[in-house]
Amino acid sequence: MGLLGKMRGGNTTVGLDIGNHSLKIVKLRHQKDGYFLEATGIKELPKGTIEGGEIKKRDALIDAITHLVNQCDPSIREIVFSMSGHGIISDKITFKIEDDDNAEELILWEASQRSPFDVDDITLDYKILRRFPDTSETEVLLVAAKNQIMQSYLDLIYDAALVPVIVDVNAFAITNSYALECAGLPDMGTVALLNIGHSMTNITFIKDGIYHSTRDISTAGEFFNRILQRNMGLSSEDALLAIKGKTTGAIDMSQLKQSVSYAAEELSSGIDLAFSYYKTSENTDSIDKIVLSGGGAYIPSLIQFLEDRHQTKVQISNPLAHVQYNRDLFGETDVESISALLTVALGLALRKTGE
């Protein structure tokens, strides 16, 4: 099975986002007039189950996946999942492909020359982004994943009685989700999709509606949690609730804002480096918008801090606003309070036959 693979038939797709802190699942029915959310769920993982993208407690993870699937829809078998972190890299290149060239052979050969991994230990795949007929040039996105890491996830999913039909990449799932939010009318200019997870933050750059590149930042939700514990004397559980915006009267809001700002400055230093990389590669001075997703999107006062610090518009991803669903599916939960958490899972579920 390759990355970015083709899915077999069916009009529903299930996306499973395996994060360091929690599992998220989304089952979408693909309809002529859009998408219908048939099932969804979120389950926190036991501490230490996954660390830095490496599975530490395999049986606990299998049990959590099985429990979540049975809770949402026991009939689920085929799923789309994604990878991120050090075990996978992507690179965008532009080169000439003449009509009589074997395009796939040329692209994969080029990918093998550029990968920092041993070519015998990786799975390569690609996606053509744009063609320029006047110059015979083609812009291609190359993806390489370490076989050992990918196989460990494949084996795990099979052992959870599921069938992985597509292996995707977090950045592409986030890009798909954002495209849905744009309703086919992407913003011109540069949008930075900032997915703030538990232990890693990913920045995906979209230029004029087309994927450009992704950078990783080690500052994420776990860092905010530690800062709140240290500065405010909170337990890990209370700090996590505060990060989610679920504060109580016992919380000093002024101190909370100050602590968030302290941690956010560390995050912004990483954002600055990523922005510098992008601006240099594109010879531009501007980032037109930041869109937040992941659990860290709901950190109180983070939006205002980032807007002031980076002098650009910041908003929270809300992909569920663009799909149909039965409101009873969420019980008493405010849908907007969890929509950004489901960004990757929903982006995975947008994959369909023929892509």
Salt bridges, closest charged atoms under 4 A:
ASP17 OD2 - LYS24 NZ 3.60
GLU38 OE1 - LYS27 NZ 3.45
GLU38 OE2 - ARG29 NH1 2.58
GLU44 OE1 - HIS21 NE2 3.99
GLU44 OE2 - LYS244 NZ 2.97
GLU54 OE2 - LYS56 NZ 3.69
ASP73 OD2 - LYS27 NZ 2.68
GLU78 OE2 - ARG8 NH2 3.11
ASP91 OD2 - ARG114 NH1 3.47
GLU110 OE2 - ARG114 NE 2.91
GLU139 OE2 - LYS92 NZ 3.82
GLU139 OE1 - ARG130 NE 3.00
ASP159 OD2 - ARG58 NH2 2.64
ASP168 OD2 - ARG351 NH1 2.73
ASP187 OD2 - LYS289 NZ 2.69
GLU222 OE2 - HIS198 NE2 3.98
GLU265 OE2 - ARG309 NH2 3.00
ASP272 OD2 - ARG309 NH2 2.73
ASP272 OD1 - HIS310 ND1 3.49
GLU282 OE1 - LYS207 NZ 2.47
GLU282 OE2 - HIS212 NE2 2.77
GLU355 OE1 - ARG351 NE 2.35
